[in-house]
Amino acid sequence: MSIVILATFFVLTLAQLIFWERLGEAFGYAASVSVLGLFASLTLIVMAQAAATQKFFDGRGQ
């Protein structure tokens, strides 16, 4: 299961990189805005992955 989650993480990372790059090109955003959006998206992906795989105080998870 962790291989599937890791593969999904890499695919979503690549998709986010392409998305924010294209959005920046289309609207003429500064590169920093596109990078900021990418890191915000990656943070959400990592948080979702941690919530799905880590055990918390009550033992739920995995």
N, C-alpha and C positions, 0 to 999 in steps of 0.2 A: 504494500500500500504506500509506503514512503517513497518508492521509486515513482509511482504515479503522481504523487504530490510534488516531488522534485521536478519531474518533467513538465507538469502543469505550470509550476513556478517559472521555469525557463521560457516556456512558450508565451506566457502572459507578459514576462519581462520584455521579450523581443517585440511582441505586439504593442506594448505600451511605448517602447522606444520609437517604433515606426509611426504610431499614432501621433505622438507629441511632435515628432520631427515634421511630419506632413502638416499638422495644424500650424506649427510655427511658420512653415513656408507659405501656407495659404493665406494667413492673416498678417504676415510680416512681423510676428512677435519677435522680441529679442530672444536670443538663445537662452538667457537666464530664465525666462518665463517657461519655456518648453522644458528645461531641465528641472525646474521647480515642480511642474506638473508631473513629470516622470517620477521624481522621488516621492511625491505625495501618493501616487498610485502604487509604487513599489512598497511603501510603508503599509498601505492597506492590504496588499497581497500577503506580506510577511505576517501581519497581525492575524489575518484569516488562517494562514498556515499554522501559526502557533496555537490559535484557538482550536484547530482541528486535531492537533497532534500532542499537545502538552497536557499533562495531568495538573489539575488545580487543587485547591484546598479540599474539596469534597470528593476527590478521586475520579471525577468525570474526565473524559477525554479519551483519545485513542480509540 
